[in-house]
Amino acid sequence: MILYPAIDLKEGRCVRLVQGDMAQAVVFSDDPAAQAMVFEEQGFSWLHVVDLDGAFAGAPRNADAVDAILARTALPVQLGGGIREMRTLEAWLAKGVARVIIGTAAVRDPAFVHEAARRHPGRIAVGIDAKDGRVAVAGWAETSSMTAEDLGRRFEDVGVAAIIYTDIARDGILKGLNVEMTLALAEAVRIPVIASGGLASIEDVHRLLQPDCALIAGAITGRALYDGRIDPRAALKAIAESRSRTAP
């Protein structure tokens, strides 16, 4: 399992939202690139970055902040938010983003995901954000009629590297991951699934390391890291020890 520290960008700053509500943004850093460097020093192996303004606008809005992150850290970055055209996607890949996340466009234009995965195998992820069991789009401002499992099955066997599954009801409120729904999605598709939304403590990390969660490929943590509820070194140590126990 990979633990991804989250950097959510709003107006150039690092923030966390509560259940996707832009009006409930808490600023944790005015220098996202410096925060990325902290995560690198703590031993994380990836960064999860979201352009929140871009997700609502449908096009990148925090490019300068992302550019600074890419320039100041060697960690691979998976980036989402407002990536709805091939030229936008390929521009980010050219700049050094390791993996782009397609969210809204995965619902509205699945052919875009297919073509992106064909052109860039292993570098495309699909973001599935669910509210009351239904997929939400446009920065979570709109809810579709599609379930997470229905959407995930659309992209079987097209080269998608991962699905990032977020339970919106739990995002930012530190109530724990929705393990049950995440596992249901992981069992329904062959694409690796990354859990997001609600990870609150080292106990949540240990839960994900249990044998029944083996299908979950990773988890994203945000507010709990910034609030100090999770000691990053303790979490990464637990993951490393679990990996060594299960290694052949």
PLY file of the C-alpha trace (Angstrom):
ply
format ascii 1.0
element vertex 248
property float x
property float y
property float z
element edge 247
property int vertex1
property int vertex2
end_header
0.00 0.00 0.00
1.13 3.54 -0.80
0.19 6.45 1.48
-0.30 9.67 -0.50
-0.09 13.03 1.32
-2.57 15.48 -0.20
-1.95 19.05 -1.29
-5.21 20.74 -2.27
-4.73 24.08 -3.98
-7.06 27.06 -3.70
-5.92 30.48 -4.87
-2.30 29.36 -4.73
-2.46 28.14 -1.14
-2.57 24.71 0.45
-6.01 24.14 1.99
-8.35 21.42 3.17
-12.09 21.44 2.59
-14.95 19.87 4.52
-17.00 17.58 2.28
-15.86 19.49 -0.79
-17.32 22.81 0.36
-15.14 25.64 -0.95
-16.68 27.95 1.66
-15.18 25.74 4.39
-11.58 25.95 3.27
-8.94 25.91 6.02
-5.56 27.26 4.93
-2.61 25.17 6.10
0.19 26.73 4.07
0.79 29.74 1.86
3.68 27.86 0.20
2.52 24.54 -1.27
5.95 23.79 -2.69
7.52 24.10 0.76
4.85 21.73 2.08
5.71 19.27 -0.68
9.33 19.40 0.40
8.30 18.61 3.97
6.42 15.55 2.78
9.48 14.44 0.80
11.71 14.85 3.87
9.26 12.81 5.93
9.76 9.85 3.60
6.64 9.78 1.44
7.08 8.29 -2.03
4.27 10.14 -3.88
2.29 13.38 -3.75
-1.43 13.75 -4.45
-2.18 17.27 -5.71
-5.58 18.72 -6.60
-6.30 22.06 -8.25
-9.59 22.79 -6.47
-10.26 26.00 -8.40
-9.57 24.11 -11.61
-12.07 21.39 -10.68
-14.84 23.99 -10.46
-13.67 26.04 -13.46
-13.01 23.08 -15.76
-9.48 24.26 -16.55
-6.25 24.72 -14.56
-6.24 27.64 -12.12
-3.22 26.91 -9.91
-0.56 26.23 -12.52
2.08 28.38 -10.81
1.72 26.48 -7.56
1.91 23.11 -9.34
4.95 24.26 -11.33
6.67 25.25 -8.08
5.92 21.85 -6.53
7.36 20.07 -9.57
10.46 22.27 -9.47
11.20 21.86 -5.76
10.52 18.19 -5.10
11.65 14.98 -6.75
8.55 13.09 -5.63
6.26 11.80 -8.38
3.05 13.83 -8.47
-0.44 12.66 -9.35
-2.51 15.70 -10.28
-6.23 16.27 -10.67
-8.59 19.19 -11.07
-9.84 20.70 -14.31
-8.17 18.20 -16.65
-10.83 17.80 -19.33
-8.93 18.22 -22.60
-6.07 16.26 -24.15
-3.91 19.36 -24.59
-4.22 20.15 -20.88
-3.43 16.58 -19.91
-0.42 16.33 -22.18
0.88 19.72 -21.09
0.98 18.51 -17.49
2.69 15.27 -18.45
5.26 17.23 -20.42
5.95 19.38 -17.37
6.77 16.33 -15.31
3.51 15.27 -13.67
3.79 11.49 -13.24
0.08 10.72 -13.39
-2.97 12.81 -14.20
-6.39 12.25 -12.66
-9.49 12.55 -14.82
-12.67 13.06 -12.83
-15.59 14.97 -14.35
-14.54 14.11 -17.90
-14.58 10.40 -17.02
-18.34 10.70 -16.54
-19.11 13.10 -19.36
-16.58 11.96 -21.96
-15.37 8.38 -21.32
-13.82 8.27 -24.80
-11.37 10.91 -23.57
-10.16 8.54 -20.84
-9.83 5.69 -23.33
-7.76 7.79 -25.71
-5.62 9.28 -22.94
-4.86 5.82 -21.53
-4.05 4.54 -25.01
-1.59 7.37 -25.61
-0.11 7.38 -22.11
-0.42 3.92 -20.56
0.22 3.80 -16.85
-0.04 7.58 -16.45
-3.81 8.06 -16.33
-5.95 7.69 -13.19
-9.70 8.07 -12.88
-11.11 10.00 -9.95
-14.43 8.63 -8.71
-16.02 10.82 -6.07
-19.26 9.51 -4.59
-22.04 11.26 -2.70
-24.77 9.03 -1.28
-23.55 6.24 -3.53
-23.69 8.32 -6.72
-20.79 9.82 -8.67
-20.35 13.58 -8.23
-18.71 15.86 -10.80
-17.66 19.49 -11.38
-15.81 19.85 -8.09
-18.53 17.80 -6.39
-21.08 20.49 -7.21
-23.23 18.13 -9.30
-24.33 14.53 -8.70
-24.86 12.08 -11.57
-27.09 9.01 -11.66
-24.12 6.66 -12.05
-22.68 4.46 -9.30
-18.97 4.21 -8.62
-18.89 0.59 -9.70
-20.66 1.36 -12.99
-18.14 4.07 -13.76
-15.16 1.93 -12.80
-16.25 -0.87 -15.11
-16.23 1.55 -18.05
-12.46 1.64 -17.92
-11.54 -1.99 -17.50
-8.76 -3.12 -19.85
-8.01 0.32 -21.33
-4.74 0.94 -19.48
-5.93 3.09 -16.57
-3.29 3.01 -13.82
-5.58 3.55 -10.83
-8.97 4.64 -9.57
-9.02 7.17 -6.75
-12.24 6.65 -4.81
-13.43 9.42 -2.51
-16.40 9.22 -0.18
-17.44 12.88 -0.15
-19.47 12.55 3.04
-16.28 11.63 4.92
-13.84 13.98 3.22
-12.21 16.42 5.60
-14.21 15.42 8.70
-11.79 12.83 10.14
-14.38 10.09 10.63
-12.39 7.30 9.02
-12.32 5.86 5.52
-15.33 4.13 4.04
-13.53 0.80 3.83
-16.66 -1.14 2.93
-17.50 0.93 -0.16
-13.85 1.14 -1.22
-13.49 -2.63 -1.03
-16.73 -3.10 -2.97
-15.29 -1.03 -5.80
-11.91 -2.79 -5.62
-13.67 -6.15 -5.89
-15.78 -4.98 -8.83
-12.87 -3.90 -11.04
-9.38 -5.10 -11.85
-7.94 -1.57 -11.73
-5.99 -0.72 -8.55
-8.13 1.39 -6.20
-6.80 4.16 -3.94
-8.95 5.17 -0.97
-9.65 8.80 -0.13
-11.83 10.75 2.26
-11.79 10.58 6.03
-8.48 8.94 6.95
-8.05 10.20 10.51
-5.56 8.18 12.55
-2.84 5.57 12.63
-5.62 3.09 13.40
-7.04 3.76 9.93
-3.64 2.97 8.43
-3.44 -0.28 10.39
-6.96 -1.14 9.24
-5.88 -0.82 5.61
-2.97 -3.17 6.27
-5.27 -6.02 7.34
-5.46 -9.00 4.95
-9.05 -8.26 3.92
-7.92 -4.87 2.57
-5.22 -6.32 0.32
-7.09 -5.17 -2.78
-6.78 -1.50 -1.75
-3.64 -0.19 -3.44
-3.21 2.99 -1.42
-4.81 5.76 0.58
-4.75 9.54 0.57
-4.35 11.53 3.76
-4.76 15.25 4.19
-6.19 16.98 7.23
-4.96 14.31 9.67
-1.38 14.98 8.57
-1.72 18.74 8.84
-3.44 18.52 12.24
-0.80 16.16 13.60
-3.30 13.34 14.18
-1.08 11.03 12.15
2.65 10.77 12.73
3.94 10.33 9.16
6.98 8.34 10.22
4.92 5.95 12.32
2.47 5.45 9.44
5.21 4.83 6.90
7.00 2.48 9.29
3.82 0.43 9.73
3.41 0.20 5.95
7.05 -0.82 5.46
6.81 -3.49 8.15
3.62 -4.86 6.62
5.27 -4.98 3.21
8.28 -6.87 4.58
6.00 -9.43 6.27
4.10 -10.14 3.08
7.06 -10.09 0.69
7.74 -13.47 -0.96
0 1
1 2
2 3
3 4
4 5
5 6
6 7
7 8
8 9
9 10
10 11
11 12
12 13
13 14
14 15
15 16
16 17
17 18
18 19
19 20
20 21
21 22
22 23
23 24
24 25
25 26
26 27
27 28
28 29
29 30
30 31
31 32
32 33
33 34
34 35
35 36
36 37
37 38
38 39
39 40
40 41
41 42
42 43
43 44
44 45
45 46
46 47
47 48
48 49
49 50
50 51
51 52
52 53
53 54
54 55
55 56
56 57
57 58
58 59
59 60
60 61
61 62
62 63
63 64
64 65
65 66
66 67
67 68
68 69
69 70
70 71
71 72
72 73
73 74
74 75
75 76
76 77
77 78
78 79
79 80
80 81
81 82
82 83
83 84
84 85
85 86
86 87
87 88
88 89
89 90
90 91
91 92
92 93
93 94
94 95
95 96
96 97
97 98
98 99
99 100
100 101
101 102
102 103
103 104
104 105
105 106
106 107
107 108
108 109
109 110
110 111
111 112
112 113
113 114
114 115
115 116
116 117
117 118
118 119
119 120
120 121
121 122
122 123
123 124
124 125
125 126
126 127
127 128
128 129
129 130
130 131
131 132
132 133
133 134
134 135
135 136
136 137
137 138
138 139
139 140
140 141
141 142
142 143
143 144
144 145
145 146
146 147
147 148
148 149
149 150
150 151
151 152
152 153
153 154
154 155
155 156
156 157
157 158
158 159
159 160
160 161
161 162
162 163
163 164
164 165
165 166
166 167
167 168
168 169
169 170
170 171
171 172
172 173
173 174
174 175
175 176
176 177
177 178
178 179
179 180
180 181
181 182
182 183
183 184
184 185
185 186
186 187
187 188
188 189
189 190
190 191
191 192
192 193
193 194
194 195
195 196
196 197
197 198
198 199
199 200
200 201
201 202
202 203
203 204
204 205
205 206
206 207
207 208
208 209
209 210
210 211
211 212
212 213
213 214
214 215
215 216
216 217
217 218
218 219
219 220
220 221
221 222
222 223
223 224
224 225
225 226
226 227
227 228
228 229
229 230
230 231
231 232
232 233
233 234
234 235
235 236
236 237
237 238
238 239
239 240
240 241
241 242
242 243
243 244
244 245
245 246
246 247
